[in-house]
């Protein structure tokens, strides 16, 4: 039996074009009946937008977000609690979460799937297993304030809500049961220990003032815990992985089906392109088709990026910084470093890993540039050409002269050796 559901996408109206460019993935991988876009419709030709979606083969409805919850009322309530401008800038964050819950009042089907506008499904998503709706669970995602707020919202219960699963309910989507959402909001409104009349007013008032700049509430965590507490057995759970901050590694405009297939083989179900993503220098490696053929995505990602945070939050991360932290030992076995002493920590690390077979000496006092092999002899470029090398790291500050740099690159190009410099430019 096929259980029908609508796909709900709360979003800024400025993101409609990017959503349309990826709509084929939604049609291919989700079994929704209709797409409902919740946005600010001021200045929008909604009938034209709906037609563009219909031309792509799907029924679309554009709903004015202010008809569900008024943004200004949220701003006013936050301002009543604090004059912190960072907290006031969280109005949109709260609005997005509240819209996902408020849509239950409009939904005609029993279920609706909320999906983040910046995320693309890349595999088939079966949202029901054996007739049960599914929670897709993420690992290693924990923000204590989310649970403190949820506990406060249900503090009128004899046993308040508590985190019951080491995994997180926060993914880039959630399948909501309309009836349970309505019930949860009513239960929140029953709590006289928290100020406010409407459920979303109580949510804002339940967040500690100091946490308002950081939002301090998660609709996904709260709903998941509520279902586990009040309706155990309704949902099934499964482990889920998505690639966040994909815009740091891939240019969405140049994303190909082979890129997606490569990522998908790594066990990812979806990829996210946040608006603040900036391409890192290492994106050239990830979009290189020869590299993709040689290395599985997960292996390359683990080697070059380590944990998600290494690519997620540092705009200045370069391949040099990543590799100097030791993430290259499975990728490059034979390395020469240019412009760093043989007694440095980095050189020692690679030498101890049996990766370093020599280094380039940039000291002007030597009046020559060559390769010191095994930290003993200085080799000429001609001798360097005879070495079996996989990578040359240009670590000198400033970079070597153009003549020397070009000589190194020419040798490496002829031998198929990877080269990069400390500024993050990569030559493969």
C-alpha positions in Angstrom: 0.0 0.0 0.0 1.4 3.4 -1.0 0.9 6.0 1.8 0.5 9.5 0.3 2.3 12.5 1.6 3.1 16.1 0.6 6.6 17.5 0.3 6.9 20.7 2.3 9.8 23.1 1.6 10.1 26.2 3.7 12.5 28.6 2.0 13.5 32.1 1.1 11.9 33.2 -2.1 15.4 34.1 -3.5 16.2 30.4 -3.5 13.5 29.3 -5.9 15.7 29.2 -9.0 18.3 26.9 -7.3 15.5 24.6 -6.1 14.1 24.4 -9.7 17.5 23.5 -11.0 17.6 20.4 -8.8 13.9 19.5 -8.8 14.5 16.4 -11.0 16.2 14.8 -8.0 13.1 15.2 -5.9 10.9 13.8 -8.6 13.3 10.8 -9.0 13.9 9.9 -5.4 10.8 11.0 -3.4 7.3 9.6 -3.7 5.4 12.9 -2.8 2.0 13.7 -4.1 2.5 17.5 -4.2 5.3 20.0 -3.4 4.2 22.8 -1.1 6.6 25.8 -0.9 6.3 27.9 2.2 7.8 31.3 1.5 7.2 35.1 1.5 5.1 35.7 -1.6 5.6 39.5 -1.7 6.5 40.4 -5.3 6.3 36.8 -6.5 4.2 35.6 -9.5 3.1 32.4 -7.7 1.1 31.1 -10.7 4.2 31.3 -12.9 6.3 29.4 -10.3 3.7 26.7 -9.9 3.6 26.3 -13.7 7.4 26.0 -13.9 7.2 23.1 -11.4 4.3 21.5 -13.3 6.4 21.7 -16.5 9.0 19.7 -14.5 6.3 17.1 -14.0 5.1 17.8 -10.5 2.1 19.6 -8.9 3.2 22.6 -6.8 1.5 24.9 -4.5 3.1 28.1 -3.2 1.8 29.2 0.3 2.4 32.5 1.9 4.4 31.9 5.1 2.7 34.9 6.8 -0.7 33.2 6.4 0.6 30.5 8.8 2.8 32.5 11.2 3.6 36.2 11.1 7.4 36.9 11.2 6.9 40.3 12.9 5.2 38.7 15.8 8.2 36.4 16.3 10.6 39.4 16.1 8.5 41.3 18.6 8.5 38.4 21.1 12.2 38.0 20.9 12.7 41.7 21.3 10.6 41.6 24.5 13.1 39.2 25.9 16.4 40.7 24.7 17.9 43.5 22.7 20.7 41.3 21.4 20.9 41.8 17.7 22.2 38.3 17.2 19.1 36.9 18.8 16.9 39.1 16.6 18.6 37.8 13.5 17.4 34.3 14.6 13.8 35.3 13.7 14.1 33.5 10.4 15.5 30.4 12.1 12.5 30.2 14.5 10.0 31.0 11.7 11.3 28.1 9.5 10.9 25.6 12.4 7.5 26.9 13.4 6.2 26.8 9.8 7.1 23.1 9.7 4.9 22.4 12.7 2.1 24.8 11.8 1.6 23.2 8.4 -0.2 20.4 10.2 -3.2 22.7 10.3 -3.4 22.8 6.5 -2.3 19.2 5.6 -5.0 17.0 4.1 -3.0 13.8 4.1 -2.0 12.0 7.3 1.7 12.7 6.8 3.8 15.4 5.3 7.6 15.3 4.6 9.5 18.5 5.5 12.7 18.9 3.4 15.4 21.6 3.6 15.6 23.6 0.5 19.4 23.4 0.3 19.5 19.6 0.3 19.3 17.3 -2.7 18.2 13.6 -2.4 20.6 11.4 -4.4 19.1 8.0 -3.6 15.6 6.6 -3.3 13.9 7.6 0.0 11.3 5.1 1.2 9.7 7.0 4.0 7.5 4.0 5.2 8.8 0.6 6.2 6.2 -2.2 6.8 3.6 0.5 7.0 5.5 2.5 9.7 6.8 6.0 9.1 10.5 6.3 9.3 12.8 8.6 11.4 16.2 9.0 9.6 18.8 9.2 12.5 22.1 11.0 12.4 25.1 10.2 14.6 27.4 12.6 16.5 25.0 15.6 16.6 24.3 17.0 20.1 23.4 20.4 21.3 22.4 20.3 25.0 20.2 23.4 24.9 17.8 21.7 22.5 17.0 19.1 25.2 16.9 21.6 28.0 14.2 23.6 26.0 12.2 20.4 25.2 12.3 19.4 28.9 11.0 22.8 29.9 8.2 22.7 27.3 6.9 19.5 28.9 7.8 20.3 32.5 4.1 19.8 33.4 4.5 16.1 32.8 5.4 13.9 35.8 8.3 12.5 33.7 9.5 15.3 31.4 10.9 14.5 27.9 14.5 13.4 27.8 16.9 12.2 25.2 16.3 8.5 24.7 18.6 7.7 21.7 22.3 8.4 21.4 21.7 9.3 17.8 20.0 12.6 16.6 16.7 13.2 15.0 18.2 16.1 13.1 18.7 15.3 9.5 17.7 17.6 6.6 14.2 16.2 6.5 11.5 14.7 8.7 8.2 12.9 8.1 5.6 14.3 10.3 2.3 12.7 11.4 -0.3 15.5 11.2 -2.3 14.3 14.2 0.7 13.9 16.4 2.1 17.3 15.5 -1.3 18.9 16.4 -1.4 17.0 19.7 2.1 18.0 20.6 1.4 21.7 20.1 -1.7 21.4 22.2 0.3 19.7 25.0 2.8 22.5 24.9 0.0 25.1 25.3 -1.2 23.3 28.4 2.0 24.0 30.2 1.3 26.9 32.6 4.9 26.9 33.8 6.0 28.6 30.6 4.8 32.1 29.5 2.7 32.5 26.4 -0.6 31.5 25.0 0.3 30.0 21.6 2.6 27.0 21.4 5.3 28.9 19.4 5.2 31.7 22.0 5.9 29.2 24.7 8.8 27.7 22.7 10.5 31.1 22.4 9.9 31.8 26.1 11.3 28.4 27.0 14.7 29.0 25.4 17.2 30.5 27.8 17.8 34.2 27.0 21.5 33.6 26.5 20.7 30.8 24.0 18.4 32.9 21.8 21.3 34.0 19.6 22.0 30.3 19.0 18.3 29.4 18.5 18.2 27.0 21.4 15.3 24.9 20.0 15.1 22.0 17.5 11.7 21.0 16.1 13.1 17.7 14.9 14.6 16.7 18.3 11.5 17.8 20.1 9.1 16.0 17.9 11.2 12.8 17.8 11.5 12.7 21.6 7.7 13.4 21.9 6.9 10.5 19.7 9.2 8.2 21.6 7.6 9.3 24.9 3.9 9.4 23.9 3.7 7.2 20.8 6.4 4.5 21.0 6.2 2.0 18.2 4.6 4.3 15.7 7.9 5.2 13.9 10.8 3.0 12.8 14.3 4.3 12.9 17.2 3.9 10.5 20.7 5.2 10.3 21.2 8.0 7.8 24.1 9.9 6.4 24.1 13.0 4.3 27.0 15.1 3.0 26.8 18.5 4.6 28.6 21.6 3.2 28.9 19.9 -0.2 29.4 23.4 -1.6 32.9 23.4 -0.2 33.9 20.4 -2.3 31.6 20.7 -5.4 30.3 23.5 -7.6 26.6 22.8 -7.8 26.5 24.4 -11.3 29.1 21.8 -12.4 27.8 18.8 -10.5 27.5 15.8 -12.8 25.7 12.4 -12.5 29.1 10.7 -12.2 29.9 13.0 -9.2 26.6 12.0 -7.6 27.2 8.3 -8.3 30.6 8.6 -6.7 29.3 10.2 -3.5 26.3 7.8 -3.4 28.7 4.8 -3.3 30.1 6.3 -0.1 26.7 5.6 1.7 25.3 9.1 1.5 21.5 9.6 0.8 21.6 13.3 0.3 23.9 16.3 -0.2 23.6 19.8 1.1 24.7 23.1 -0.5 24.4 25.8 2.2 24.2 29.4 1.0 27.3 30.3 3.0 29.5 27.5 1.4 32.6 28.6 -0.3 34.6 26.3 -2.5 37.8 25.2 -0.9 41.0 24.7 -3.0 40.7 20.9 -2.6 37.4 21.0 -4.7 39.6 20.5 -7.7 40.7 17.1 -6.4 37.1 16.0 -5.6 35.8 17.0 -9.1 38.7 15.4 -10.9 37.3 12.3 -12.8 40.7 10.5 -12.8 40.9 10.8 -9.0 37.3 9.6 -8.7 38.1 6.5 -10.6 41.2 5.8 -8.4 39.8 6.5 -5.0 36.4 5.8 -3.3 34.8 9.1 -2.1 34.8 8.0 1.6 38.5 7.2 1.5 39.4 10.5 -0.2 37.2 12.5 2.1 38.6 10.8 5.2 42.2 11.4 4.0 41.9 15.0 3.0 39.2 16.3 5.3 39.1 14.1 8.4 36.1 15.1 10.5 33.3 17.2 9.0 34.4 20.3 10.9 37.6 20.5 8.9 35.6 21.4 5.8 32.5 22.8 7.4 33.6 25.8 9.4 37.1 26.9 8.2 36.9 28.9 5.0 40.7 29.2 4.9 41.4 25.5 5.0 43.8 24.4 2.2 45.1 21.1 1.1 48.4 22.0 2.8 46.8 22.5 6.2 44.8 19.2 5.8 47.8 17.2 4.8 50.1 18.7 7.4 47.6 17.3 9.9 48.5 13.8 8.7 45.5 13.0 6.5 47.6 12.1 3.5 49.3 8.9 4.7 46.8 6.6 2.9 46.8 8.6 -0.3 50.5 9.6 -1.0 53.2 7.1 -0.1 56.3 8.9 -1.5 56.6 12.6 -0.7 59.1 15.4 -1.3 58.7 18.6 0.6 60.1 21.9 -0.8 61.0 24.7 1.6 61.0 23.2 5.0 63.8 22.0 7.2 64.6 18.3 7.7 64.3 18.7 11.4 60.8 20.3 11.4 57.8 18.5 13.0 56.1 18.1 9.7 59.1 16.6 7.9 59.7 14.3 10.9 56.0 13.2 10.8 56.2 12.2 7.1 59.6 10.7 7.5 58.5 8.6 10.5 55.5 7.4 8.4 58.0 6.3 5.7 56.3 8.8 3.3 59.1 11.3 3.1 61.9 10.3 0.7 63.5 13.7 0.5 62.9 17.4 0.6 63.7 20.5 -1.4 66.1 22.9 0.2 65.2 26.6 -0.4 67.9 28.2 1.7 69.5 31.0 -0.4 72.9 30.5 1.3 73.3 27.1 -0.5 73.2 28.8 -3.9 71.5 25.8 -5.3 68.1 24.1 -5.2 68.0 20.4 -5.1 66.5 17.4 -3.3 68.1 16.2 -0.2 67.4 12.5 -0.4 66.9 10.6 2.9 68.0 13.7 4.7 71.6 13.1 3.7 72.6 13.9 0.1 71.5 16.9 -2.1 70.3 15.9 -5.5 70.2 17.9 -8.6 66.9 18.3 -10.5 68.2 15.7 -13.0 68.7 13.2 -10.2 65.3 14.2 -8.8 63.7 13.2 -12.1 64.9 9.6 -11.4 63.1 9.3 -8.1 59.9 7.4 -7.7 57.7 10.2 -6.2 54.0 10.7 -5.9 53.7 14.2 -4.4 55.7 17.4 -4.1 54.7 19.8 -1.3 55.7 23.4 -1.9 55.8 24.8 1.6 58.2 27.7 1.1 57.2 31.2 2.1 57.6 33.1 -0.2 57.1 30.7 -3.1 60.2 29.8 -5.1 61.1 31.8 -8.1 59.0 31.3 -11.2 61.8 29.5 -13.0 62.3 27.0 -10.1 58.6 26.6 -9.6 58.0 25.9 -13.3 60.9 23.4 -13.4 59.4 21.5 -10.5 56.0 21.5 -12.1 57.3 20.4 -15.5 59.2 17.5 -14.0 56.1 16.5 -12.0 53.8 16.8 -14.9 55.9 14.6 -17.1 56.1 12.0 -14.3 52.4 12.2 -13.2 53.3 13.6 -9.8 50.9 15.7 -7.8 52.1 19.2 -6.8 50.5 21.9 -4.6 51.6 25.0 -2.9 50.9 26.4 0.5 48.3 28.9 -0.8 46.1 25.9 -1.8 46.6 25.8 -5.5 46.8 22.3 -6.8 48.4 20.8 -9.9 47.5 17.2 -10.7 
